[in-house]
Amino acid sequence: MAEGFERHRQPWTQDEIQKLHRLAAKGMALKAIAKALTRSEESTKDRAKADGLKIAKLR
C-alpha cells in the first residue's frame, strides 16, 4: 500500500454500499471500485463478500 488511506476503519455509509452494489453490477474491477469509493481494495473486497456480491476479475 503505497499511499495511506485517510478513512482507516471508518464505517460504511448507506450511499457507499449502494454505490458498491451498482459498480459491482456493472462488472467493474476491484481496483476501480475501490478507487471510486476512496477505500482500500481489501476493505472493498471484504464488504462485497459480506454482502454476497461478485466482483469481476480482470484478465
N, C-alpha and C positions, 0 to 999 in steps of 0.2 A: 504494500500500500504506500505509494509514493506521497500522495497528498493526504493530509489528515482530514477527517470529517468533523465538522463543527457540531453536528447533530448527534453525537455519540449517545446511544441508549435512550433516544427520545421515543416516546410512544407514537404509534402510527395514528394519524388523523383519519377521519372518515373519507375526506377528499382524496388523500393519498391512496387509501385502499381501493377506492373506486377507480382512480387513475391506473393503479397497478392492474386491476381486472381488465380495464379497457385495452391497455397496451399489450397485455399477455394475449388477449383475444385476437388482436391484430397480428400476432405472430412475431412481435419484436424480440430481439435478442436480450439476454440478461443484462449485458453491459449497457445497452441503450436505455433499457428501462431504469436501471439503477441511476444512470446519469440524469434522466428526465425527472426522477424523484429526488435527486440530490441525496441519495443514500448509498451505502456500500453494496457491492454485489452480494456479499454474504447475507446481509440483512434482508435484501430484496428476495433472495432465494429462499431464506427461511420463512418469510411472510407468505410467499407464494405457496410453499409447501404446506404451511399451516392452513391456508385457505383452499387447498386442493387444486391449485392452478398448475397448468403445464406451461413451462417457459421454453420457447423454441431454442434449439441449439444451432449455432452457426456451423456450417461445414466448410 
